[in-house]
Amino acid sequence: MNVLKKSILLGGCVAALTLCAGNHLMAQGRDPAQFRQDFLDRTHDQLEITNDVEWKAIEPMVNKVMDAQRDVMGMRMGGMGGMFGGRGPRRGGDANANGGGDQQRPRRNNFFGEPSASVTALRKAIDDKAPAAEIKTKLAAVRAETKAKEAKLDAAQEELRGVLTARQEAIAVANGLLK
């Protein structure tokens, strides 16, 4: 297997682990900041940066891209409450079986932080079985916020792309850091 394939595989594994295991890591007392630092260290090595001055210039841009990616994923995952700190009874369960009535489990923190106000408002409208017009309004707000966060991600990626060599850009694309 060549180096590029290994890098892609490693990047995919890191992304999957980071995205899917965030809650579990925090619950087990593991430090998500350490996983972030490990990712930064791997990125430093994969981009073949040997000059600390160069890395000091690039690292804040990599962090900015990672933060923007997390924010976009948080918006996209906002509709997957069952997977990331879900609400309500589990599939196949009976909400009233344990005397729970209409109570819902509290939302746990997840890798993507707290849900945005627009996603929270949309969830409430769905839970309250709001009229279609109200749901459409809330949905439009979520889409507008998602679009803004995607634009922020695009800008962060363009800023990073502007300082990378062609080889580094290719590595960053292969590892999912750039589109």
N, C-alpha and C positions, 0 to 999 in steps of 0.2 A: 504494500500500500504506500503510495507516495505521500510526501509531507502535506500537500494541500488536502488530500482526502482525510488524513489524520486530523488536520486542523479543523476541517468542517465537522467531522465526527465529534471531536472534543468540544467545539463550540456549541454544537447542538445538544450534547449531553449536559454541558454547563447551563445552558439556557433552560433546558427542561427541568433540571434539578433545582435551579434557582426559582423558576416560576411556579413549579408545582409543589415544592417542598418548603416554601417560606414559612407557612404556619407551623408545620411539623418541627422545623428547626428551632423556631422561637419557643415552641412548647417544650422541646427537649433541652432548652437552655443554651442552644448554640447561638453564636453571634452572627447575624446576617451581615454585619459590617466586615467580618473576616472573609466571608464568601465574596463580598464585593472586592476586597483588597486582593484576594486570590485571583479574581477575574482580571483586575487591573495588572497584576504581576504577569499573568499569562499573556495579556494583550501586549504589554511592554516587550516580552520575549518574542512573541509571534511577529510583531511588527519590526523585529530585528533592530531595535533602537539600542545603540551602545553609548550614546552621549547623554549624560544626565541633564544637560541644559536643554537638549532637544525634547526629552521626556517631560521636563518641567513645563515646557510650552504646550505639549500635546495632551498631557494628562487631564488638565481642566476641561478640555474639549471632549475627551473621551467620557469624563464624568457627566458632562452636560448632555451628551447623546444618551448615555445610560439612564439618566434621570428622565429625559423626555420619552425614551422608549417605555420606561416603567409607567409614566403617566398615561401614555396612549394605551398600553396594555390594560391599565386599570380601568380606563373608560370602556374598552372593548370587553373586558371581563366583568364589568358592572352588571351585565345581564346574566351572569353565571353564578348567582348567589349560592346555589347548592354546592358548587365546587369550591368556592372561596368564602367560607364563613356563612354558609347558607342559613335560610330562615325557614320556619315552619317545620312540620313533621317530616321525618324521613320517608322516602318512597316506600309504600307498602305499610307504613305505620298508621296508627290511629291517633289523631291529635287528642282525643278524649280518653284514650286508654289509661293514661297515667294521671287522670284528673287535670290535664293541662288545659282543657277548654280551648279557648282561642289564643292562648298565650303562645308567643313565638320565642324560639331560642334567641338570645342576644347575638348580635353580629360580632364575630371575632375579628380581631385585627388580621390583616393578611399582608402579603408581600407588597401589595399595591397601595397600602395605607388606607386611610378612611375613604369611603365612597364620596364622590363629589355631591354637592348640593343638588345638582340637576338629576343625577341618578337616584338619589334618595327621594326626591320629589316624584320622579317617575314611578319608583317602587311603591310609594304611598298611594299614588293614583291607581296603580294596578290593584294593590291590596284592597283599596276602598271601592273597587269596581266603579271608578269615576266614569262620567260620560265620555263618549268617543272624542268630542271636541277638546275636552281637558287633556285627555291622554295624548292627542295629537300635538297639543301645545307643549306638553312636557317632553314628548319625544323630539320635537324640533329643538328644544333647548339642549337636550343631551347631544343631538347630532351637531349642533353649532359648537358646543364645548369640545366635542371630539375633533371636529375640523380644526379648531384653534390649536388644540394640543398636537395634532398631526402637523400643522404648519410650523409650530415650534420645533418639533422633531426634525422636519425637513431643513429648517434653518441651521440647527445644531449640526446635522450631518453635513451640510454644505460647508460650514465653517471648518469642520474637521477635515473634510475632503480636500479643502484648499491648502492644507499644510502637509499632506501626505504625498509620498512619491507614488508613482504608478503601481509599483509592487506592493507597497503598504496599503494602498487603496484596495487592491485586489484581495489582499489578506483580510482587510476589514469587511469587505463585502462577503467573502466566503465565510467569515465568522459571525455574520449577522449584525455587525456594528453599523454598517452602511447598507443602503439599498443599492 
